[in-house]
Amino acid sequence: MKPAHTLQKLTSPHSWAGLPWGEYYREALERQLQPWWPKLFGFHLLKIGNLSAGLDTEICAISHQVNVGLAGENLHVLADPYQLPFAGKSVDACLLAHTLSYAEDPHRMLREVDRVMIDDGWLVISSFNPFSLLGLGKLIPGLRKRQPYISRMFTQMRLLDWLSLLNYEVLEQQRFHVLPWQRKGGKFLSTHLPALGCMSVIVARKRTFPLTPTPMKVGARKHSLGRAVGATKSYRKQP
């Protein structure tokens, strides 16, 4: 397994149109997240990265939505995702649409997101699935330096492991859109073989208590009191 941190400089596309079949990916991701947006509640939704800013989140119950990134269109705040200009525990929900796929240090980015997230806040992460037709393209030398194969395709289990270390409760994990060159992603295959989907999405919530609590000891083991020698003997006056 390759380390999460890399010295390679990765360039994120400025929009979904910068990816081959990018509009298909965007539409598939919006359909997948549509049932979740009305369930999110709070005051501030942070959308980090250009691809996050390109998603339609109009039906989200959180009205104040801020697009953050280093450069690009439709951004409200120009900032480094590794150093977000927001106070700790001030954001109710955060969207990372393929943002970790172009991060040199995804651990650091997740820790920064966790810093600004309130307790019980919502975190939505999407990425490309390496075990898919799209992931096979990374094995072809001529495609490795092109989009989207240049991105880092983390397995869903690896992302879940990172979230568990930060004490996030996963509410939804799905893979979908098996055929990247079709607008519907191959409806039949996506229904019956979702594990081969090119895209992956995770919806989680930040928790403040251990998800797997260790049973607390009721108390220290009580030591039985030894019977004092002769303490219970009854002495009767001999006649």
KOLKOL-374278 format. One record per residue: x negated, y negated, z negated of N, C-alpha, C in turn. Coordinates in steps of 0.1 Angstrom, whole numbers. Example, Ala and Ser with C-alpha at 12.3 -4.5 7.8 and 13.67 -1.06 7.14 Angstrom:
REM residues 2
TORKOL     n.X     n.Y     n.Z    ca.X    ca.Y    ca.Z     c.X     c.Y     c.Z
TORKOL    -132      57     -78    -123      45     -78    -132      33     -78
TORKOL    -128      22     -71    -137      11     -71    -129       0     -79
END
This chain:
REM residues 239
TORKOL     n.X     n.Y     n.Z    ca.X    ca.Y    ca.Z     c.X     c.Y     c.Z
TORKOL      -8      12       0       0       0       0      -9     -12       0
TORKOL      -6     -22       9     -14     -34      10     -10     -43      -1
TORKOL     -20     -51      -6     -17     -60     -17      -8     -71     -13
TORKOL       0     -77     -22      10     -87     -19       3    -100     -14
TORKOL      -8    -103     -21     -15    -115     -17     -24    -113      -5
TORKOL     -24    -123       4     -32    -122      16     -39    -135      19
TORKOL     -50    -135      26     -57    -147      30     -53    -151      44
TORKOL     -45    -143      50     -41    -146      64     -30    -158      64
TORKOL     -32    -167      72     -23    -179      73     -12    -175      82
TORKOL       0    -175      76      12    -171      84      20    -183      87
TORKOL      25    -184      99      33    -195     104      48    -191     105
TORKOL      56    -197      97      71    -194      98      77    -202     109
TORKOL      86    -196     116      93    -203     127     102    -215     121
TORKOL     103    -225     129     111    -237     124     126    -235     125
TORKOL     130    -224     132     145    -221     132     146    -207     137
TORKOL     158    -201     136     161    -188     141     159    -186     156
TORKOL     160    -197     163     158    -197     177     143    -194     181
TORKOL     134    -196     171     120    -193     173     117    -178     173
TORKOL     127    -170     170     125    -155     169     132    -149     181
TORKOL     126    -139     187     133    -131     197     146    -125     191
TORKOL     157    -127     197     170    -123     192     173    -129     178
TORKOL     167    -141     176     168    -147     163     183    -151     160
TORKOL     190    -155     170     204    -159     167     212    -147     163
TORKOL     209    -135     168     216    -123     164     213    -120     150
TORKOL     200    -122     146     197    -119     132     204    -129     123
TORKOL     205    -142     127     212    -152     119     226    -148     117
TORKOL     233    -145     128     247    -141     127     250    -129     118
TORKOL     241    -119     120     242    -107     112     240    -110      97
TORKOL     231    -118      94     228    -121      80     240    -130      74
TORKOL     245    -139      82     256    -147      77     269    -138      75
TORKOL     271    -128      83     282    -119      81     280    -111      68
TORKOL     268    -107      66     265     -99      54     267    -106      41
TORKOL     263    -119      41     264    -127      29     277    -134      27
TORKOL     286    -134      37     299    -141      37     307    -137      24
TORKOL     308    -125      21     316    -121       9     310    -126      -4
TORKOL     297    -130      -4     291    -133     -17     291    -148     -20
TORKOL     292    -157     -10     291    -171     -12     302    -176     -21
TORKOL     315    -172     -20     325    -177     -29     323    -172     -43
TORKOL     315    -162     -46     312    -157     -59     302    -164     -67
TORKOL     293    -172     -59     283    -179     -66     289    -192     -72
TORKOL     285    -196     -83     290    -208     -89     279    -215     -96
TORKOL     281    -228     -98     271    -237    -104     271    -251     -98
TORKOL     260    -258     -99     259    -272     -94     249    -273     -83
TORKOL     239    -265     -83     228    -267     -73     224    -254     -66
TORKOL     224    -254     -53     219    -243     -45     206    -247     -38
TORKOL     195    -240     -40     183    -243     -34     180    -233     -22
TORKOL     178    -239     -10     175    -231       2     161    -234       6
TORKOL     152    -224       4     138    -226       6     134    -220      19
TORKOL     128    -228      28     123    -224      41     132    -228      52
TORKOL     127    -229      64     135    -233      75     146    -223      79
TORKOL     143    -210      77     153    -200      81     164    -200      71
TORKOL     161    -203      58     172    -205      48     181    -217      52
TORKOL     174    -228      56     182    -240      59     190    -238      71
TORKOL     187    -228      80     194    -226      92     207    -217      90
TORKOL     209    -212      78     221    -204      76     233    -212      72
TORKOL     244    -208      76     257    -215      73     262    -211      60
TORKOL     261    -219      50     266    -216      36     277    -226      32
TORKOL     285    -229      42     296    -239      40     306    -234      30
TORKOL     309    -221      30     319    -215      21     314    -212       7
TORKOL     302    -215       5     296    -213      -9     303    -222     -19
TORKOL     306    -217     -31     313    -224     -41     304    -236     -46
TORKOL     291    -235     -44     282    -245     -49     281    -256     -38
TORKOL     286    -268     -41     287    -278     -31     274    -285     -29
TORKOL     266    -288     -39     253    -295     -38     242    -285     -33
TORKOL     238    -286     -20     229    -276     -15     217    -284      -9
TORKOL     205    -280     -13     192    -287     -10     183    -278      -2
TORKOL     179    -283      10     170    -275      19     156    -280      16
TORKOL     147    -271      13     133    -274       9     124    -267      18
TORKOL     113    -274      23     103    -268      31      91    -277      33
TORKOL      81    -272      39      69    -280      42      71    -289      54
TORKOL      78    -284      65      80    -292      77      91    -286      85
TORKOL      98    -294      92     109    -289     100     121    -297     100
TORKOL     131    -294     107     144    -301     108     153    -296      97
TORKOL     163    -304      94     174    -301      85     169    -299      71
TORKOL     158    -305      67     152    -304      54     155    -317      46
TORKOL     160    -315      34     162    -326      25     150    -330      17
TORKOL     142    -320      13     130    -323       5     118    -316      11
TORKOL     108    -324      14      95    -319      19      86    -315       7
TORKOL      84    -302       5      77    -298      -7      71    -284      -4
TORKOL      61    -281     -12      54    -268     -12      63    -258     -20
TORKOL      67    -247     -14      75    -237     -21      68    -232     -33
TORKOL      54    -233     -34      47    -228     -45      47    -238     -57
TORKOL      51    -250     -54      51    -261     -64      64    -269     -62
TORKOL      75    -263     -65      88    -270     -63      89    -282     -72
TORKOL      93    -294     -67      95    -306     -75     108    -306     -83
TORKOL     111    -296     -90     123    -295     -98     120    -291    -112
TORKOL     128    -296    -121     125    -292    -135     129    -277    -138
TORKOL     123    -272    -148     125    -258    -152     140    -256    -155
TORKOL     145    -245    -151     159    -241    -154     169    -252    -150
TORKOL     168    -256    -137     177    -267    -132     184    -263    -120
TORKOL     182    -251    -115     188    -246    -102     197    -234    -105
TORKOL     209    -234    -100     219    -224    -103     217    -212     -93
TORKOL     213    -214     -81     212    -204     -71     200    -207     -62
TORKOL     194    -197     -56     183    -199     -47     184    -189     -35
TORKOL     182    -194     -23     182    -185     -11     168    -185      -5
TORKOL     163    -173      -3     151    -170       3     153    -161      15
TORKOL     157    -168      26     160    -160      39     147    -158      46
TORKOL     141    -146      45     128    -143      51     117    -152      47
TORKOL     118    -159      36     108    -168      31      96    -160      26
TORKOL      98    -149      19      87    -141      14      80    -134      25
TORKOL      86    -132      37      80    -126      48      69    -134      54
TORKOL      69    -147      51      58    -156      57      50    -162      45
TORKOL      50    -156      34      43    -162      22      30    -155      20
TORKOL      20    -163      18       6    -157      15       6    -150       2
TORKOL      14    -156      -8      14    -150     -21      29    -149     -26
TORKOL      36    -139     -22      50    -138     -26      52    -137     -41
TORKOL      43    -131     -48      44    -131     -63      45    -145     -69
TORKOL      36    -153     -64      35    -167     -70      48    -174     -66
TORKOL      53    -172     -54      65    -179     -50      77    -175     -58
TORKOL      78    -162     -61      89    -157     -69      88    -162     -83
TORKOL      76    -163     -88      75    -169    -102      79    -183    -102
TORKOL      76    -191     -92      80    -205     -91      95    -206     -90
TORKOL     101    -198     -82     116    -198     -81     122    -194     -95
TORKOL     116    -184    -101     121    -180    -114     120    -192    -124
TORKOL     110    -200    -123     108    -211    -132     119    -221    -132
TORKOL     124    -225    -119     134    -235    -118     148    -229    -119
TORKOL     149    -216    -119     162    -209    -120     168    -209    -134
TORKOL     181    -212    -136     187    -212    -149     189    -198    -153
TORKOL     192    -196    -166     196    -182    -170     208    -178    -164
TORKOL     209    -165    -159     220    -160    -152     222    -166    -138
TORKOL     211    -172    -133     212    -178    -120     212    -167    -109
TORKOL     215    -171     -97     217    -162     -85     205    -163     -76
TORKOL     200    -152     -71     189    -152     -62     193    -143     -50
TORKOL     192    -148     -38     195    -141     -26     182    -140     -17
TORKOL     178    -128     -14     166    -125      -6     169    -117       6
TORKOL     164    -121      18     165    -113      30     151    -111      36
TORKOL     149    -100      43     136     -97      49     138     -87      61
TORKOL     128     -85      68     128     -74      78     124     -61      72
TORKOL     131     -50      77     128     -37      72     117     -30      80
TORKOL     106     -26      74      95     -20      81      99      -6      87
TORKOL     108       0      81     113      14      86     125      12      95
TORKOL     122       6     106     133       3     116     126       2     130
TORKOL     135       0     140     130      -2     153     121     -14     154
TORKOL     125     -24     146     117     -37     146     104     -34     139
TORKOL     104     -26     129      91     -24     122      82     -16     130
TORKOL      87      -8     140      78       0     148      69      -9     157
TORKOL      74     -21     160      67     -30     168      53     -35     162
TORKOL      52     -33     149      39     -37     142      28     -27     145
TORKOL      32     -15     150      22      -5     154      17      -7     168
TORKOL      23     -16     175      18     -18     189       9     -30     189
TORKOL      -4     -28     193     -14     -39     192     -10     -52     199
TORKOL      -3     -51     210       0     -63     218      11     -71     212
TORKOL      18     -65     202      29     -73     196      26     -78     182
TORKOL      15     -74     176      12     -77     162      11     -92     160
TORKOL       7     -99     170       4    -114     168      16    -122     173
TORKOL      27    -116     176      39    -123     180      50    -123     170
TORKOL      60    -131     171      71    -132     162      81    -121     167
TORKOL      88    -114     157      86    -116     143      77    -105     137
TORKOL      69     -99     145      60     -88     141      49     -93     132
TORKOL      46    -106     134      35    -112     126      39    -114     111
TORKOL      52    -113     109      57    -115      95      53    -103      87
TORKOL      54    -104      74      52     -93      64      65     -86      61
TORKOL      65     -74      64      77     -66      62      76     -57      50
TORKOL      81     -62      39      81     -55      26      92     -45      26
TORKOL      90     -34      20     101     -24      18     110     -30       7
TORKOL     123     -25       8     133     -29      -1     129     -25     -16
TORKOL     123     -13     -17     119      -8     -30     109     -17     -36
TORKOL     100     -22     -28      89     -31     -33      95     -44     -38
TORKOL     104     -49     -31     111     -62     -35     119     -59     -48
TORKOL     125     -48     -49     133     -45     -61     123     -43     -73
TORKOL     112     -38     -71     102     -36     -82      97     -50     -87
TORKOL      95     -59     -78      91     -73     -82     102     -80     -90
TORKOL     114     -78     -86     126     -84     -93     127     -78    -107
TORKOL     125     -65    -108     127     -59    -121     116     -64    -131
TORKOL     104     -67    -126      94     -72    -135      98     -86    -140
TORKOL     106     -94    -132     110    -107    -136     124    -106    -143
TORKOL     129     -94    -146     141     -91    -153     153     -97    -146
TORKOL     154     -93    -133     166     -96    -125     175     -84    -123
TORKOL     188     -86    -124     197     -75    -122     202     -75    -108
TORKOL     200     -64    -100     203     -64     -86     218     -60     -85
TORKOL     226     -68     -78     240     -66     -77     243     -60     -63
TORKOL     234     -63     -53     237     -58     -39     224     -56     -32
TORKOL     223     -45     -25     211     -42     -17     216     -34      -5
TORKOL     213     -40       7     219     -35      19     208     -36      30
TORKOL     209     -27      40     201     -27      52     212     -27      64
TORKOL     209     -34      74     219     -35      85     213     -39      98
TORKOL     221     -40     108     216     -44     122     205     -35     127
TORKOL     209     -23     131     200     -13     136     193     -17     149
TORKOL     201     -21     159     195     -25     172     193     -40     173
TORKOL     181     -44     173     179     -59     172     183     -66     185
TORKOL     183     -59     196     186     -66     209     201     -67     212
TORKOL     210     -62     203     224     -63     205     230     -73     194
TORKOL     240     -81     199     245     -91     190     251     -85     177
TORKOL     258     -73     179     264     -66     167     254     -56     161
TORKOL     242     -55     166     233     -46     160     236     -32     162
TORKOL     244     -28     171     248     -14     173     258     -10     162
TORKOL     271     -13     164     281     -12     153     281       3     148
TORKOL     281      12     157     282      26     153     270      30     145
TORKOL     258      27     149     246      31     142     245      23     129
TORKOL     249      11     129     248       3     117     258       8     106
TORKOL     269      14     110     278      20     101     274      33      95
TORKOL     268      42     104     265      55      99     250      57      95
TORKOL     241      48     100     227      49      97     222      35      92
TORKOL     227      30      81     223      16      77     209      16      72
TORKOL     203      27      68     189      28      63     179      24      74
TORKOL     183      25      87     174      21      98     177       7     102
TORKOL     184      -1      95     187     -15      99     175     -23      99
TORKOL     174     -32     108     162     -41     110     161     -51      98
TORKOL     172     -54      92     173     -65      82     177     -59      69
TORKOL     172     -65      58     175     -61      45     179     -74      37
TORKOL     189     -72      28     193     -83      19     195     -78       5
TORKOL     191     -86      -5     192     -83     -19     199     -95     -26
TORKOL     209     -92     -34     215    -103     -42     213     -99     -57
TORKOL     207    -108     -65     204    -105     -78     207    -116     -87
TORKOL     207    -114    -100     209    -124    -110     198    -124    -121
TORKOL     194    -135    -125     184    -136    -136     190    -133    -149
TORKOL     185    -124    -156     190    -120    -169     180    -124    -181
TORKOL     186    -127    -192     178    -131    -204     176    -120    -214
TORKOL     182    -109    -212     181     -98    -221     175     -86    -213
TORKOL     169     -76    -219     163     -65    -212     174     -57    -206
TORKOL     171     -53    -193     181     -45    -186     181     -31    -191
TORKOL     170     -26    -196     169     -12    -201     164     -14    -216
TORKOL     174     -17    -225     170     -20    -239     165      -7    -245
TORKOL     155      -9    -254     149       2    -262     158       3    -274
TORKOL     162      14    -278     170      16    -290     163      10    -302
TORKOL     169       2    -309     162      -4    -321     163       6    -333
TORKOL     152       5    -340     152      14    -352     162       8    -362
TORKOL     170      16    -367     180      11    -377     173       6    -390
TORKOL     162      13    -393     155       8    -405     143      18    -407
TORKOL     134      14    -416     123      23    -418     128      36    -425
TORKOL     121      46    -422     125      59    -428     125      58    -443
TORKOL     136      62    -449     136      61    -463     129      73    -469
TORKOL     120      70    -478     113      81    -485     121      86    -497
TORKOL     122      98    -498     130     104    -509     121     102    -522
TORKOL     128      98    -532     122      95    -545     119     109    -552
TORKOL     107     110    -555     103     122    -563     109     122    -577
TORKOL     113     134    -580     119     135    -594     108     134    -604
TORKOL     109     125    -613      99     124    -624     100     136    -633
TORKOL      88     140    -637      87     152    -645      94     150    -658
TORKOL     103     158    -660     111     158    -672     122     148    -673
TORKOL     124     140    -663     133     129    -663     147     134    -665
TORKOL     150     146    -658     164     151    -659     166     162    -668
TORKOL     156     165    -676     157     176    -685     166     171    -697
TORKOL     174     180    -702     182     176    -713     176     184    -725
TORKOL     174     176    -735     168     182    -747     179     183    -758
TORKOL     182     195    -761     192     198    -772     185     201    -785
TORKOL     191     195    -795     186     198    -808     188     212    -812
TORKOL     177     219    -814     178     233    -817     185     234    -831
TORKOL     194     244    -833     200     246    -845     190     252    -856
END
